[in-house]
Every structure is written in C-alpha cells, then in structure tokens.
Amino acid sequence: MTRNETGEFQGAGGRVFWQDWLPDGEPRALAVIVHGYAEHSGRYAHVALRLNEAGFAVYALDHIGHGRSAGKGGDIESLDGAADNVQSLLDLATARHPGLPRFVIGHSMGGLTVAYLATRAPLDVTGIALSGPAVEIEGGSALERRIAPILARIAPKLPVMKLDSTLVSRDPEVVRDYDGDPLNHHGGVPVRTAAEMLRAGDLVKKRLNRLTAPLLVQHGTADGLANPVGTDLIERDAGSEDKTVIRYDGLYHEIFNEPEQDKVLDDLVNWLEAHLPS
C-alpha cells in the first residue's frame, strides 16, 4: 500500500511544495519526477503508483508559479531557479533514503529543466528519463521569439500565447480533467516563462555533449507542444554512451496520459529496472 506525504522547502523563487509516494517496505531505488509547464505534481500520481509497484520511492515538486508552490500564473521566474529546486528536492529525497540508486524523470518543461540541470554541471544520478522534452518549442513567430527577452524584463507576466489543451492527449477525458483542474494554469504563457524556456532550450542544445548519464527519451511523434525534433537532437548529440530513444507513433504530448499509457509506463519501468545496480 502506497504512503503519501507532503512538505515544503524554501527554494529559489520562494516556497516550494513537494510530495512523495512511498511503497510498502524498503524501497530499492529513488525517482524524482519533474512536471511540465502549467500543470502540477499531483497529475503524476498514477506514474508514481506504477513506480511504487516496482519498489521505487517517488518524489515530485510543484514548480514556482505552479500548483501549490509560491507564485502564480505559470511564471517560473527562472529556469536556473527551477533547476536549483529540482536539485534541492533530489538532495532532500536522498537524505531520506541514503544509499539508494537515484533517477530523475522530467516531462516537457520538466524534461527541459532536467536536461538544463544535467548539462549545467555534472549530475550524479543512476539515470535520467525524459518524456516529450521541451527542447524545441512550438509556437511564436521569429519576431516574437526575438523580442521575448526584452518583454520579459519590461512586463514579465504578460501573456503571449495560450496552451491548446486538446494537444495534451487524444483521450477526451484527460483533456476534460486537464481543463477542469484548478491547480493547472489555464491562462496565457507569461512572457518570462516563454523567454526562459527558449533561452534554456538554446543552451541545452549547445551543451548536449555534457549530458553523460544513462539516458532514456520517450516522445510521441504527433506531439504538437514539444517538437519531436528536440528528441532527435538529444539522440544525435547527447554525450551519454548509454542512450535509449523510444518514439510512439501518433501519440500526443502527454504520453503518460495517452490511451497507450500502460505500454509507455512499462517501457519506463523496464528501463529503470535494467539500470539498477546488480
């Protein structure tokens, strides 16, 4: 039976909410899940429960400007700050479960954040798993992308575009739940968040050779929010000698919430288990 606990820490940008899902008995490994833009950690409960079944202790946070953390309106303030907070959660979870193999799982903007963290400085983990990483972002004209950093300094919370929730999943029930979730951000993307994601994506692409941990990347080929080209670049340029890339034909952005989610989660768990120390 899974145990769930919540907590907070003072992170970059303010108060950061976190929660865990712990399996019965002693866990054999630790996984930190990093959610995407406009959502929150609670949307990964089903992923956490699947990992619990495999003996993993799971931790996740809400980014600044998201869910139950400080800030509002999807304003992450800083990608460096978001990466710092992921590192803080990893440290917190490690202190609670010392000696366990450690994995970090990032979806969409969370995947970008994990890739940013892992290429900014060496990240001592057993493995990294990315789902639909937002390294190559759809939306916005070339002009809008050029002026985003300027607008971010002048009016950081200015909304520049709105996420199309119908691109989240092919399952209408998932889209309805997404639209009705009060912890999701349903307004426009703050220009500061957009500018930070564009900046981080450019940096990650330039330093992918520093991404050296064992790596799994999963991506739907019909992802209309995080361009699958980003995964192509990771596959080509990541410095890891242990790379697995799985593309799911016709799946939308949230592959963990598609009708084929059981297959996707099986692939994730099988990869994680294959990378546990003997």
C-alpha positions in Angstrom: 0.0 0.0 0.0 1.4 3.4 -1.0 2.1 6.0 1.6 1.8 9.7 0.6 3.4 12.6 2.4 3.7 16.3 1.6 6.0 19.1 2.6 7.6 22.4 1.7 11.1 23.9 1.5 12.3 27.4 0.8 13.7 27.3 -2.7 14.7 29.6 -5.5 11.7 31.9 -6.0 10.0 31.1 -2.7 8.1 28.3 -1.0 8.3 25.0 -2.9 5.6 22.3 -2.4 6.6 18.7 -2.7 5.1 15.3 -2.2 6.1 11.7 -2.1 4.7 8.3 -2.8 6.4 5.5 -0.9 6.0 1.8 -1.5 5.3 -0.7 1.3 8.6 -2.0 2.7 12.0 -0.7 2.0 12.4 1.0 -1.5 15.1 -0.3 -3.7 15.6 3.0 -5.7 14.6 6.6 -5.7 12.9 8.5 -8.5 12.3 12.3 -8.7 9.5 13.4 -11.2 9.6 16.9 -12.6 6.3 18.1 -14.1 5.7 20.3 -17.2 4.5 23.8 -17.8 1.0 24.8 -16.5 0.5 21.6 -14.5 1.5 20.2 -11.1 3.0 17.2 -9.4 -0.4 15.6 -8.5 -1.0 14.7 -12.1 1.7 12.1 -11.8 0.1 10.1 -9.1 -0.6 7.2 -11.5 3.0 7.2 -12.7 4.2 7.2 -9.1 2.0 4.3 -8.2 3.3 2.3 -11.1 6.9 3.0 -9.9 5.9 2.1 -6.4 4.8 -1.3 -7.6 8.4 -1.7 -8.9 9.8 -0.7 -5.5 10.7 2.9 -6.2 10.3 5.7 -3.7 8.9 8.7 -5.7 9.2 12.4 -5.0 7.8 15.3 -7.0 7.6 19.1 -6.6 5.4 21.9 -8.0 7.5 24.5 -9.9 7.4 28.1 -8.7 4.2 29.7 -10.2 2.5 26.3 -10.4 0.3 24.1 -8.3 0.7 24.6 -4.5 4.1 26.4 -4.7 4.7 30.1 -4.3 3.9 32.4 -7.2 1.1 32.1 -9.7 0.1 32.2 -13.3 2.6 29.8 -14.7 5.5 32.2 -14.0 8.5 30.1 -13.2 10.7 33.2 -12.9 13.9 31.5 -13.8 15.0 28.2 -15.4 18.1 28.3 -13.2 15.9 28.6 -10.2 13.7 25.7 -11.4 16.8 23.6 -11.8 18.1 24.6 -8.4 14.8 23.5 -6.8 15.0 20.1 -8.6 18.5 19.6 -7.1 17.1 20.6 -3.7 14.4 18.0 -3.9 16.9 15.4 -5.1 19.0 16.2 -2.1 16.0 16.1 0.3 14.9 12.7 -1.0 18.5 11.4 -0.9 18.8 12.4 2.7 15.6 10.5 3.5 16.7 7.4 1.6 20.5 7.4 1.7 22.4 5.0 -0.5 19.7 4.2 -3.0 20.2 4.5 -6.8 18.8 7.8 -8.0 16.8 8.6 -11.1 15.3 11.8 -12.4 12.3 11.8 -14.7 11.3 15.0 -16.4 8.3 15.7 -18.7 8.0 18.6 -21.2 9.3 21.8 -19.4 10.3 19.4 -16.7 12.4 17.5 -19.2 14.0 20.7 -20.3 14.7 21.6 -16.7 16.3 18.2 -16.0 18.4 18.5 -19.2 19.4 22.0 -18.2 20.4 20.9 -14.7 22.4 17.9 -16.1 24.3 20.0 -18.6 24.9 22.9 -16.4 27.1 20.8 -14.1 27.7 17.1 -13.6 24.6 15.4 -12.1 25.4 12.3 -10.1 22.4 10.0 -10.8 22.0 6.5 -11.9 19.9 7.5 -14.9 17.8 10.3 -16.5 14.4 9.7 -18.2 12.9 12.4 -20.4 9.3 12.4 -21.7 8.4 14.8 -24.5 11.3 17.2 -23.5 10.6 20.8 -24.5 14.0 21.4 -26.0 12.5 22.5 -29.3 9.3 24.5 -28.6 6.4 25.1 -30.9 4.6 28.4 -31.2 5.6 32.1 -31.7 6.9 33.8 -34.7 10.6 34.6 -35.2 10.0 38.2 -34.2 8.1 37.2 -31.1 11.0 34.9 -30.1 13.5 37.7 -30.6 11.6 40.2 -28.5 10.6 37.8 -25.7 13.7 38.5 -23.6 13.1 42.3 -23.8 9.4 41.9 -22.9 10.4 39.5 -20.0 12.3 42.4 -18.4 9.6 45.0 -19.0 6.4 43.0 -18.3 7.4 39.5 -17.1 3.8 38.3 -16.5 2.5 39.5 -19.9 0.7 36.5 -21.5 2.0 35.8 -25.0 0.1 32.7 -26.1 -2.1 30.0 -24.6 -1.5 26.3 -24.5 -4.0 24.3 -26.5 -5.3 21.7 -24.1 -6.6 19.5 -27.0 -2.9 18.8 -27.8 -2.3 17.3 -24.4 -3.8 13.9 -25.1 -6.0 12.0 -27.6 -8.2 10.9 -24.7 -11.1 13.4 -24.3 -11.5 12.5 -20.6 -7.8 13.5 -20.0 -8.4 16.9 -21.7 -11.6 17.5 -19.7 -9.8 16.7 -16.5 -6.9 19.0 -17.5 -9.3 21.8 -18.3 -11.2 21.4 -15.0 -8.2 21.0 -12.7 -8.0 24.2 -10.6 -4.3 23.6 -9.8 -3.4 23.8 -13.5 -2.7 27.2 -15.1 -5.3 27.9 -17.8 -4.2 31.4 -18.9 -1.6 32.6 -21.3 2.1 31.7 -21.1 3.9 34.5 -19.2 6.5 36.1 -21.4 9.2 35.5 -18.8 8.4 31.8 -18.7 8.5 31.6 -22.5 11.8 33.5 -22.7 13.4 31.3 -20.0 12.3 28.2 -21.9 13.6 29.5 -25.2 16.9 30.5 -23.5 17.3 27.2 -21.7 16.5 25.2 -24.9 19.2 27.0 -26.8 21.7 26.4 -24.1 20.8 22.7 -23.7 21.2 22.2 -27.4 24.7 23.7 -27.3 25.9 21.6 -24.4 24.2 18.2 -25.0 27.7 16.6 -25.0 27.7 17.2 -21.3 24.6 15.0 -20.9 26.5 11.9 -20.0 24.3 9.9 -17.6 22.5 6.8 -18.8 19.5 8.3 -20.8 16.0 7.3 -21.8 14.0 9.7 -24.0 10.3 8.9 -24.8 8.3 11.0 -27.3 5.1 10.9 -29.2 5.5 11.5 -32.9 2.4 13.7 -33.0 3.4 15.9 -30.2 2.2 19.4 -31.1 3.6 21.2 -28.0 7.2 20.0 -27.7 8.6 19.4 -31.1 10.0 15.8 -31.5 12.9 17.4 -33.3 14.2 18.2 -29.8 14.5 14.4 -29.2 16.2 13.9 -32.5 18.8 16.4 -31.4 19.2 14.7 -28.0 19.7 11.4 -29.7 22.3 12.8 -32.0 24.3 15.0 -29.7 23.9 13.8 -26.1 27.3 12.7 -24.6 25.9 9.6 -22.9 27.2 6.2 -24.2 24.0 4.6 -22.9 21.1 6.2 -24.8 17.7 4.7 -25.5 15.1 6.7 -27.5 11.6 5.4 -28.0 9.2 7.1 -30.3 5.5 6.4 -30.1 3.7 6.7 -33.5 0.8 9.0 -33.4 0.9 9.8 -29.6 0.3 13.4 -28.4 2.3 15.3 -25.8 1.4 13.6 -22.6 2.5 10.1 -23.4 1.8 9.0 -19.7 -1.8 10.1 -20.3 -2.5 8.6 -23.7 -4.7 5.6 -24.2 -1.4 3.6 -24.7 0.0 4.8 -21.3 0.4 1.2 -20.0 2.9 0.4 -22.7 4.7 3.8 -22.2 4.9 3.2 -18.4 6.1 -0.4 -18.9 8.9 0.9 -21.2 9.9 3.4 -18.5 9.9 0.9 -15.6 11.7 -1.7 -17.7 14.4 0.8 -18.5 14.8 1.9 -14.9 14.9 -1.7 -13.6 17.6 -2.5 -16.2 19.8 0.3 -14.9 19.6 -0.7 -11.2 23.0 -1.9 -9.9 23.2 -5.7 -9.7 
